[in-house]
């Protein structure tokens, strides 16, 4: 008896549902709209739903769109050793191979990351880089220090080449540290090492901070008169000599206070460092 009652109840529900459906169908077979649904149907829509959905999805970060994240969507965090770092990049320079934590390269130089080779061979961007200069770069990536084993500033020629490398790899903080340390080393030795000037001028352009710094210190060291420049003509590139003649008009005189002459504000030779 209970089963018959349940069956009758189910049939009543089914018949009720059918009746409601039939009430929504007009004799010609079209669907009747309720006042509320008709109101929504008449509401003006400037763009179709698919277009709106497409624009909404496009406005979301790439990670939410299911795409590979672009650099602008990824927060660059300074690497730390609080947790194990496992990914390494092997970079060869001649017979020497540097194994560097990939996180440090990614943070400081996306340019170098894009230049890495799958087989660990020398990236083309590092083809002319001396192993000692690259060693300084690796040391800085981990410690932000450019001191040598004697706890002194690295040699001038290496710091000049390091600035060039940092400029090439777009690491502005290293460029500033390198030029600051270069000035410290120059003061310590009380001279300018000129053997790397040709390399610097071959790998920089007019107006670069390193060029301006070297023109400043060389002008103060040897003067800018023709006779003074002639004495060091073999050590200073022709382009630099021309810049010194047209730029800083400086002539050393007997009795000049060299310590006062060499007071240089290094902030004028710094490049902008973005907040990472």
C-alpha positions as CSV (number, residue, x, y, z in Angstrom):
1,X,0.0,0.0,0.0
2,X,2.9,2.4,0.9
3,X,4.6,1.6,-2.4
4,X,1.3,2.5,-4.3
5,X,1.1,5.8,-2.5
6,X,4.7,6.7,-3.3
7,X,4.1,5.8,-6.9
8,X,0.9,8.0,-7.0
9,X,2.9,10.8,-5.5
10,X,5.7,10.5,-8.1
11,X,3.1,10.5,-10.9
12,X,1.5,13.6,-9.5
13,X,4.9,15.4,-9.4
14,X,5.6,14.3,-12.9
15,X,2.2,15.5,-14.2
16,X,2.6,18.8,-12.4
17,X,5.9,19.4,-14.0
18,X,4.5,18.6,-17.5
19,X,1.6,21.0,-16.9
20,X,4.1,23.8,-16.1
21,X,6.1,23.1,-19.2
22,X,3.0,23.1,-21.4
23,X,1.9,26.4,-19.9
24,X,5.1,28.0,-21.1
25,X,4.6,26.9,-24.7
26,X,2.3,28.9,-27.0
27,X,0.1,27.2,-29.6
28,X,2.7,28.1,-32.4
29,X,5.5,26.3,-30.4
30,X,7.4,29.3,-29.1
31,X,8.4,29.7,-25.5
32,X,6.4,32.1,-23.3
33,X,8.7,34.5,-21.2
34,X,7.8,35.4,-17.6
35,X,7.6,39.2,-17.0
36,X,11.0,39.1,-15.2
37,X,12.8,37.1,-18.0
38,X,11.2,39.4,-20.6
39,X,12.6,42.4,-18.8
40,X,16.1,41.0,-18.9
41,X,15.7,40.1,-22.6
42,X,14.8,43.7,-23.4
43,X,17.7,45.1,-21.4
44,X,20.2,46.8,-23.8
45,X,23.6,45.0,-24.1
46,X,26.4,47.0,-25.7
47,X,28.7,43.9,-26.0
48,X,27.9,40.2,-26.3
49,X,28.6,37.8,-23.5
50,X,31.5,36.0,-25.3
51,X,33.2,39.4,-26.0
52,X,32.8,40.5,-22.4
53,X,34.1,37.2,-21.2
54,X,37.1,37.4,-23.5
55,X,38.0,40.9,-22.3
56,X,37.6,39.9,-18.7
57,X,39.9,36.9,-19.1
58,X,42.5,38.9,-21.0
59,X,42.6,41.4,-18.1
60,X,43.6,38.8,-15.6
61,X,47.3,37.9,-14.8
62,X,48.7,35.3,-17.1
63,X,48.9,32.7,-14.3
64,X,45.1,33.0,-13.9
65,X,44.7,32.6,-17.7
66,X,46.6,29.3,-17.6
67,X,49.5,30.7,-19.5
68,X,53.2,30.6,-18.7
69,X,53.8,33.7,-16.4
70,X,55.6,36.6,-18.0
71,X,58.4,38.4,-16.2
72,X,56.0,41.3,-15.1
73,X,53.7,38.8,-13.4
74,X,56.5,37.2,-11.4
75,X,57.7,38.7,-8.1
76,X,61.5,38.6,-8.1
77,X,62.6,37.7,-4.6
78,X,66.2,38.0,-3.5
79,X,67.5,34.5,-3.0
80,X,68.5,33.2,0.4
81,X,69.9,30.0,1.8
82,X,67.2,29.5,4.5
83,X,66.0,26.6,2.4
84,X,68.0,24.3,0.1
85,X,68.7,25.6,-3.4
86,X,68.8,22.7,-5.9
87,X,68.9,24.2,-9.4
88,X,72.4,24.9,-10.7
89,X,73.6,26.5,-13.9
90,X,77.0,25.4,-15.2
91,X,78.8,28.1,-17.1
92,X,82.1,27.3,-18.9
93,X,84.8,29.8,-19.7
94,X,87.5,28.0,-21.5
95,X,88.7,25.1,-19.3
96,X,87.0,26.6,-16.3
97,X,83.4,25.8,-15.3
98,X,81.4,27.8,-12.7
99,X,78.5,26.0,-11.0
100,X,76.1,28.8,-9.9
101,X,72.8,28.7,-8.1
102,X,70.2,29.5,-10.8
103,X,68.1,31.5,-8.3
104,X,70.9,34.1,-8.0
105,X,71.3,34.5,-11.7
106,X,67.5,34.8,-12.2
107,X,67.2,37.5,-9.6
108,X,70.1,39.7,-10.7
109,X,70.4,39.1,-14.4
110,X,67.5,37.8,-16.5
111,X,69.7,38.7,-19.5
112,X,72.3,36.1,-18.5
113,X,69.5,33.5,-17.8
114,X,68.3,33.9,-21.4
115,X,71.9,33.4,-22.7
116,X,72.6,30.2,-20.8
117,X,73.2,27.1,-23.0
118,X,71.8,23.7,-22.3
119,X,75.1,21.9,-22.5
120,X,76.9,24.3,-20.2
121,X,79.2,25.7,-22.9
122,X,80.3,29.4,-23.0
123,X,77.4,31.7,-23.7
124,X,78.2,34.1,-26.6
125,X,77.6,37.0,-24.3
126,X,80.6,35.9,-22.2
127,X,82.9,35.0,-25.1
128,X,85.4,37.8,-24.4
129,X,85.2,37.7,-20.5
130,X,88.2,36.9,-18.5
131,X,87.8,34.1,-16.0
132,X,89.0,36.3,-13.1
133,X,86.5,38.9,-14.0
134,X,83.6,36.4,-14.1
135,X,84.8,35.0,-10.8
136,X,84.3,38.5,-9.3
137,X,80.8,38.5,-10.7
138,X,80.0,35.2,-9.1
139,X,81.4,36.3,-5.8
140,X,79.3,39.5,-5.9
141,X,76.1,37.4,-6.7
142,X,76.5,35.7,-3.4
143,X,78.1,38.3,-1.2
144,X,77.9,41.7,-2.9
145,X,81.6,42.1,-2.1
146,X,84.4,42.9,-4.6
147,X,87.3,42.5,-2.2
148,X,90.1,40.1,-3.1
149,X,91.7,37.5,-0.9
150,X,93.7,40.2,0.8
151,X,90.5,42.0,1.8
152,X,91.5,44.8,-0.5
153,X,89.5,46.2,-3.5
154,X,90.0,44.0,-6.6
155,X,92.6,45.2,-9.2
156,X,91.6,48.2,-11.3
157,X,91.7,46.4,-14.7
158,X,89.4,43.7,-13.4
159,X,87.0,46.2,-11.9
160,X,86.9,48.1,-15.2
161,X,86.1,44.9,-17.1
162,X,83.6,43.9,-14.5
163,X,81.7,47.2,-15.0
164,X,81.6,46.5,-18.7
165,X,80.3,43.0,-18.0
166,X,77.7,44.2,-15.5
167,X,76.5,46.8,-18.1
168,X,76.2,44.1,-20.7
169,X,74.2,41.8,-18.3
170,X,72.1,44.7,-17.1
171,X,73.1,44.6,-13.4
172,X,73.1,48.3,-12.4
173,X,73.8,47.6,-8.7
174,X,77.0,45.8,-9.6
175,X,77.9,48.6,-12.0
176,X,77.8,51.1,-9.1
177,X,79.7,48.8,-6.7
178,X,82.4,48.2,-9.3
179,X,83.0,51.8,-10.0
180,X,83.0,52.7,-6.3
181,X,85.6,50.0,-5.6
182,X,87.6,51.1,-8.6
183,X,87.9,54.6,-7.1
184,X,88.9,53.0,-3.8
185,X,91.6,51.0,-5.5
186,X,92.8,54.1,-7.5
187,X,93.1,56.0,-4.3
188,X,95.0,53.2,-2.7
189,X,97.5,53.0,-5.6
190,X,97.5,56.7,-6.2
191,X,97.4,56.1,-10.0
192,X,95.2,55.0,-12.8
193,X,95.8,51.7,-14.5
194,X,95.6,52.4,-18.2
195,X,96.1,49.0,-19.8
196,X,92.3,48.2,-19.9
197,X,91.3,51.6,-21.3
198,X,91.2,50.3,-24.9
199,X,88.9,47.4,-23.9
200,X,86.6,49.8,-22.0
201,X,86.3,52.2,-25.0
202,X,85.7,49.3,-27.4
203,X,82.8,48.1,-25.2
204,X,81.1,51.3,-24.1
205,X,79.6,54.3,-25.7
206,X,80.0,58.0,-25.3
207,X,78.3,59.2,-22.1
208,X,78.6,55.9,-20.2
209,X,79.4,56.4,-16.5
210,X,82.6,54.4,-16.7
211,X,83.9,56.5,-19.6
212,X,83.1,59.7,-17.8
213,X,84.8,58.6,-14.6
214,X,87.9,57.5,-16.4
215,X,88.1,60.7,-18.4
216,X,87.7,62.6,-15.1
217,X,90.5,60.8,-13.3
218,X,92.8,60.6,-16.2
219,X,92.4,64.4,-16.9
220,X,93.3,65.0,-13.2
221,X,96.2,62.6,-13.4
222,X,97.9,63.7,-16.6
223,X,96.3,66.9,-17.5
224,X,94.5,67.7,-20.8
225,X,97.1,69.9,-22.6
226,X,98.5,68.5,-25.8
227,X,102.0,68.0,-24.4
228,X,100.6,66.2,-21.3
229,X,98.4,63.9,-23.4
230,X,101.3,63.2,-25.8
231,X,103.2,61.6,-22.9
232,X,100.5,58.9,-22.5
233,X,99.2,58.8,-26.1
234,X,100.1,55.1,-26.5
235,X,98.1,54.1,-23.4
236,X,95.0,56.2,-24.0
237,X,92.7,55.5,-26.9
238,X,92.4,58.2,-29.5
239,X,88.7,58.6,-28.9
240,X,89.4,59.1,-25.2
241,X,92.1,61.7,-25.9
242,X,89.6,63.7,-28.1
243,X,87.0,63.6,-25.3
244,X,89.6,64.8,-22.8
245,X,90.6,67.7,-25.0
246,X,87.0,68.8,-25.6
247,X,85.7,67.9,-22.2
248,X,87.5,68.6,-18.9
249,X,90.0,71.5,-19.4
250,X,92.5,70.6,-16.7
251,X,96.2,71.3,-16.4
252,X,98.4,70.1,-13.6
253,X,100.7,72.8,-12.1
254,X,103.7,72.5,-9.9
255,X,102.6,72.6,-6.2
256,X,99.1,71.4,-6.9
257,X,97.5,69.6,-3.9
258,X,96.8,66.2,-5.5
259,X,94.6,65.1,-2.6
260,X,92.3,68.0,-3.2
261,X,92.4,67.5,-6.9
262,X,91.3,63.9,-6.6
263,X,88.3,64.6,-4.4
264,X,85.6,63.0,-6.7
265,X,81.9,62.7,-5.9
266,X,81.1,59.2,-7.1
267,X,77.4,59.7,-7.1
268,X,77.8,61.4,-10.4
269,X,79.0,58.2,-11.9
270,X,76.2,55.9,-10.6
271,X,73.4,54.5,-12.7
272,X,69.8,54.1,-11.6
273,X,69.0,50.9,-9.7
274,X,65.3,49.8,-9.9
275,X,63.6,48.4,-6.8
276,X,63.4,44.6,-7.3
